[in-house]
Amino acid sequence: MAEDAEVRQHLHQVVMLRPFPYFPSHKERFSKQFQPLNVFESSEPAHLFLSTHAQSARVLLCAGFTPVTSDMLRCLPSLQCIITTSAGVEHIDLGECRRRGIAVANAGNAFSVDVADYAVGLLLDVLRRISAADSYVRRGLWPVQGDFRLGHKLGGKRVGIVGLGSIGSEIAKRLEAFGCSISYNSRRKKPSVSFPYYSNVYDLAADSDVLILSCALTEETFHMVNKDVLSALGKEGIIINVGRGALIDEKELVRCLVQGEIGGAGLDVFEKEPDVPKELFALDNVILSPHRAVLTPESFDALQELVIGNLEAFFSNKPLLSPVKDE
Amino acid sequence: METVGVLMTKPFSAYLEEELDKRFKLFRFWESSNRKEFLKENSHLIRAVVGNATAGCDAEMIGLLPKLEIVSNFSVGLDKVDLVKCKERGIRVTNTPDVLTDDVADLALALILAVLRRICACDRYVTSGSWINGNFKLTTKFSGKSVGILGLGRIGSAIAKRANAFGCPISYYSRSEKSNTDYKYYPSAVELAANCEILVIACALTEETHHIVNREVIDALGPQGIIINIGRGSHIDEPELVSALVEGRLAGAGLDVFENEPQVPEQLFGLDNVVLLSHVGSDTVETCKEMADLVIANLEAHFLNKPLLTPAV
């Protein structure tokens, strides 16, 4: 028993705001090196728990939906690193982290390919009416009502990608193979990219048939797809969102879709998940998804590998594997 | 050409119907109550038949149309046109290759993604209000999975090009090995199935390829395997496919075609790992117009004694 306590003392403490369901192989590797401080298991309020037990903890592990506020950070005087299992970092008070010199690591590229695949899948579904036709067949309507309505061709469509990071680049690569022409908007033009650059979303939307959102949610990008942008996208335009719900003015989007002012949408994210505006349920040119773009066992496995890799790097004073750059 | 009688087998394209009506004397086969009588009554006028993937021109129809000179089909597949009979009678046959290649290839990828990533099931999950109660389960990654293509023609190659962009290793089975490609060739459908995770059917339907995907191939593909069919329903032994899916001996299927369209096996309706479409392969506004234009162009060429654009016979 005394031995256990000794071993535990050598384990590095990791503050855990949420349970992290590891695959067995990763769980073993984690337990050998790290001692989780499970905030969520305690009946005490988080701040009390942290003030009591986590004063010397140097690392915090969180998920995308658990806010890491400046209040919480104040309870962690020794904190030097936050690792989030999400790609997005808008739930973390980055300003406070910058002030205190706390490094932040995210899911890096663990999800990028899966999100890109999903974005393409959503777009194909909207254009070719896959879900609508599938439902038509399952309801036994094909023999009764005949052929289903025509969809629209993907080839030749002008695709505007907002955010050409690792996810956006993977989307671009895939859609090029379908014969789409790609343009993008990003915080800054990327010199190594040959796709046409647009300095603002409005102009990009005006020149696109499809708008795909794959950028981070920040103060600048909040509601960046607003009434004007939707209007610029136009009646035949399609919008695909695999970023964050709040990138779009959701009320405005719903209005446009219901009134037929844009051509359709594929949405994996919403402003207030899991609440989805019910007016969208009956529209068969709208594909709704419960924030699933990332979750395949393969990307989950890659994520766990990355989380543990980041922890190991941190505790051996090596560079983090997926640091969020401060721009 | 207004006196040239053209028989359209089904109302598969309003635009085509309109254009045929403008140029020729159009006979609408679907409006007749007695098909045989209808053909007999108008056989002295009908010199062309315009069919599609499901309603073509069989031996019986050819037999009843002594003045038939050309079948201009609104499809690339000609399994519903009796090509042997046409050759015998000197009847020309045209189809609509190339213009629909992209759409059909796109659809194959759409089905793969919809099946693996459960996109349709996810949409149903949200619209049924289930998300409030909990998250949908994990789905399966597509990128990097091995794709085996049955038939590396125009459509098969277009599918390969797209799957390549997702990092998928590509292999194929074809009547003969292709010299101009890096993709791995397997000399039989069974061997192809044994060596891939996603099997895509993209070949023509002939006597040889009828039921090419049978129990043996399904077993070789295995319980993690997915079948995507954008060819013809009869490429697959449908009852075998259905029992494999219902019994979990296949991980899923994306089907645009069936043996007895528009009948679809109802045992599939309750499965989340299956996506069922109503033969929409080239059903886009853009492509249907191009196909229709090609049908008309072939007919006009024929009746003006010019070379056919896309002759098959």
Interface residues (C-beta under 8 A of the other chain):
Chain A: V113 D114 A116 D117 Y118 V120 G121 L122 L124 D125 L127 R128 R129 I130 S131 A133 D134 S135 Y136 V137 R138 G140 W142 P143 G146 D147 F148 L150 G151 H152 K153 L154 G155 K173 R174 E176 A177 F178 G179 E273 P274 D275 V276 F281 I287 L288 S289 P290 H291 R292 L295 T296 P297 E298 S299 F300
Chain B: F12 D102 D103 D106 L107 L109 A110 L111 L113 A114 R117 R118 I119 C120 C122 D123 R124 Y125 V126 T127 W131 I132 N135 F136 L138 T139 T140 K141 F142 S143 G144 K161 R162 N164 A165 F166 G167 E261 P262 Q263 V264 E266 F269 V275 L276 L277 S278 H279 V280 D283 T284 V285 E286 T287 C288
